Amino acid sequence: MELANREGTALPAAAKRKRSQLKAAMKNWQLYLFIFPMLAYVLVFHYFPMYGVQIAFKEFVASKGIWGSEWVGTEHLERFFKSYYFWTLIKNTVLLNLYQLALFPLPVVAALLMNELKNGIFKKMVQTVSYAPHFISVVVMTGMIAAFLNPTKGIVNKIIQALGGEPVAFLTEPGWFKTVFVLSGEWQNLGWGAIIYLAALTAINPDLHEAATIDGASRLKRIWHINLPGIMPTVLILFILNMGSFMSIGFEKIYLLQNKLNLEASDVIQTYVYRSGLLEGQYSFSAAIGLFNSVINFVLLIAVNQISKRAAQTSLW
């Protein structure tokens, strides 16, 4: 009887709650209408295509379709793991991402420095100059890099020669590829990456700085003890998102900077998937490699999110 009474009182309460939620949704239908285009985009371009992931476990033939193609299980993954280029691709992909990850704090430092600029006109000028490279297309950017690093006419080699050094063929020597790729990327995205941190800095209570100034804290100490802790949750969230795409590097820029002479340092999983999938027509094999890459990213995202949640009480969920 007691259980029945509990259920009897719980059901109307649940129904009432659902009715109130439905009424609130109907009242604010315009807001849900704004969400619909983005929801449709995610479903059409991100969730529905997951149906095709099964070709990674089949010998896909276009004329037979996905369902008609022969099921081969993990044969393509095993072939990739046993191939002689597996460790080269993993090494190049991981090293490039670790290099980029080592420079992850630079936008934070840039935001802290720009936040300390007091001259409004100079501050806007610095922000504009640092943001501008982000809007340069990848094709134009790679053309600029090639022009700047040209062994005979490039401005970088002209400076090296003026200082008494020998010109360096940056884009044809494998040892220089990672440095050129990462540093040019930081130059292009440094100011844009600092925007989020600048926005987070505006949310810090000014009273904290006033109290610290009265107590005699220097500007450096206020940055270290007030600004940096204040934006740390934002830093951690962006770091977690960054780790979620750790094994995914921008394909276009690498492909445009890649040549036969630097291939041993520039060949990564994305460029290999492009060659094997689109150029050689190995659709199932390239899909298996892409799935492997996505699984690694997913595992890293979950792991880093849990570590951040336990260590700093900041996480995506």
TANOR-V430108 format. One record per helix or strand of 2 or more residues. SS is the DSSP state (alpha for helix, beta for strand). FROM is the first residue (numbers start at 0). TO is the last residue. If there is no record, write none. Layout:
# TANOR-V430108
SS,FROM,TO / SS,FROM,TO
This chain:
# TANOR-V430108
alpha,1,26 / alpha,28,56 / beta,57,58 / alpha,64,67 / beta,69,70 / alpha,74,81 / alpha,85,101 / alpha,105,114 / alpha,119,134 / alpha,137,147 / alpha,154,161 / alpha,173,201 / alpha,205,213 / alpha,218,242 / alpha,250,256 / alpha,262,265 / alpha,268,278 / alpha,282,311
